[in-house]
Amino acid sequence: MAQIPKELDESAFLDGASHVQVWWHIILPLCKAPLATAATFLFVGSWNNLLGPIIYLQTVDLYTLPVYVANLYNINSAVQPWPTIMAAAVLTTVPLMVVFLFAQRYILDSAALSGLKG
């Protein structure tokens, strides 16, 4: 938001807009792509958090799906249920893919507007 030119704010103030109107109609639409990108990355980071649920939750019934998948792998067992582990890992990635599909346009717009060369 700091990189948005102040001239946009000043011209809106000259046209009679209030601070809230300037933020809602000018600043927020220009920041839609970076905010959606940050929200997507925050969701992915929270979804893949393994240590937090293990620390805070007392029962196994309340564990999140990624923690449950990590607990399927038993180090002490000679035979691992690999088909179950792989199926659970695929199902765990489905919400991440759905969120990315909805936010893909904003993420790509944010990368294009940031000046990164690909």
ABEGO torsion letter per residue (X at the ends): XAABBAAAAAAAAAAGBBAAAAAAAAAAAAAAAAAAAAAAAAAAAAAABAAAAAAABABAAABBAAAAAAAABBAABABBBAAAAAAAAAAAAAAAAAAAAAAAAAAAAAAAAAGBBX
